[in-house]
Amino acid sequence: MKPLVKTQRERMLKSSALRYHWNKSIPMDMIQTASSDISWSHMGARASDAVIAKLMADAINIPGILSLAAGFTDNAVLPAQLIEEAVSELTHNVSSREFLQYGTNIGRQGLREQALQLLKSNPGEESSQLTVDDVFISNGSQQALYLAAQVLCNEGDIVLVEEPTYFVFLELLKGMNLCPISIPLNSDNRIDFKTLTELVHFLQARGEWNRVKMIYLIGYYSNPSSRSLSYDEKKQLGLFLQKLDRKIPVIEDAAYRSLYFDSMYNVPSLLGMPEWESYPVLYTGTFTKPFSTGLKVGYSICNSQPWLQRMLRVKGHQDFGTSNFSQAIVERVLESDRYQAHLEKIRAHYKRKMLLLDAALREGGVDKNGWSWDVPEGGLYLWLKGPDHVDTSMDSDFCKAALDEKILYVPGDLCISGNKKKNYVRLSFGALDESQLTEAGLRFAKIAVRFS
Ligand SMILES: Cc1ncc(COP(=O)(O)O)c(C=O)c1O
């Protein structure tokens, strides 16, 4: 007789299957019949309001609200002076006005060289064989994530993601009718290769394995969990994937890599590891979070020319080049040591803010009422786990109470694919100033304690 108590593995596999079924079962007639006399494409009909856009609008429009939700950076440390200097140097010292002209689809040569140097400045990556031809500039790293999915995936395909993961990426997948499946983790929060093997077998048995088209990982100070992948996880995953019957391109999102607090996380990217040498990897970085969010300049480094060229073709259709002026400003700042000095400053700043929010939550008694979180070593987020019975999702009483208290957070279930756990919360300490941050932490604590 089958045991009644299911193992965690069995539950995980079953929930993966349910998720896939859910994805496949979107009825086509629903997609085609939209409430309008315009006939939408499948993508147009499916497009739902981006939760991120609502959270950002609420933060601006609700009077007195304190937002711990959207992953904004802090206006107080945005590099206004550096940008003023760079613009002045560009307009006064540089005879050509090319930076005010259209640029190239792939991005400015100088900036691509600087981006490559940034990668190679990390321990273990100095001797990388990658060249400037492997680098392109995008409209934030978000565009690169979208391009990657567009050239690899068709509707109904599967993407393996971490749990939890970047919720805007999950929305991107939903918008493209792709199915995220979580890579299983063990009790130490590390990839569980035994269960991953079973997941592969399970998908093979269902004839779905060929639909797995991409893997998305956040290597450093993840949004939302602030977790970084360990050296061993990266190595084992490389060995694991090499043994499979075909190659599944992998994205390593490194949006927060340079936003460490005390010391750099000393694990090379996948691009710098021998286990990944002949495996297609797209490394996405950005100058938004660590420099100027509003300039919206990102960069990608890809060790597969065919993959990179496909993405560039689609980028050519989309915008045929990221804002040349924004790129020129970033390039100018990177050419001097001003960029590194700026990073030093903001690392200390965000660490202070993280500690303030952490202290406010503890002062409000959150940790004494069944909530727990790891104190991050970088990034912009605290990832809180509440007691099992607490439901923090968008329509929950918890969320309504938070709004009454004039506080915004990101419900954790948005960051989790499939089998929804509702007792998590993402709090961002990026945007609010220091006194607001303490007040926001105390307001959140009031709700968390009341619902515990
Ligand atoms: C993990 C992660 N990746 C990518 C992005 C996209 O950032 P951007 O387009 O500003 O470079 C974000 C933004 O919040 C993020 O958190």
PDBQT file of the ligand as one rigid body, heavy atoms in Angstrom, charges set to zero:
ROOT
HETATM    1  C1  LIG A 501      16.818  40.222 -10.366  1.00  0.00    +0.000 C 
HETATM    2  C2  LIG A 501      16.568  41.355 -11.315  1.00  0.00    +0.000 A 
HETATM    3  N1  LIG A 501      16.944  41.223 -12.587  1.00  0.00    +0.000 NA
HETATM    4  C3  LIG A 501      16.737  42.181 -13.488  1.00  0.00    +0.000 A 
HETATM    5  C4  LIG A 501      16.107  43.360 -13.135  1.00  0.00    +0.000 A 
HETATM    6  C5  LIG A 501      15.884  44.387 -14.198  1.00  0.00    +0.000 C 
HETATM    7  O1  LIG A 501      16.592  45.538 -13.916  1.00  0.00    +0.000 OA
HETATM    8  P1  LIG A 501      16.952  46.630 -14.999  1.00  0.00    +0.000 P 
HETATM    9  O2  LIG A 501      16.097  46.417 -16.197  1.00  0.00    +0.000 OA
HETATM   10  O3  LIG A 501      16.659  47.913 -14.312  1.00  0.00    +0.000 OA
HETATM   11  O4  LIG A 501      18.385  46.438 -15.332  1.00  0.00    +0.000 OA
HETATM   12  C6  LIG A 501      15.707  43.557 -11.811  1.00  0.00    +0.000 A 
HETATM   13  C7  LIG A 501      14.997  44.777 -11.402  1.00  0.00    +0.000 C 
HETATM   14  O5  LIG A 501      14.461  44.914 -10.345  1.00  0.00    +0.000 OA
HETATM   15  C8  LIG A 501      15.936  42.522 -10.868  1.00  0.00    +0.000 A 
HETATM   16  O6  LIG A 501      15.570  42.636  -9.597  1.00  0.00    +0.000 OA
ENDROOT
TORSDOF 0
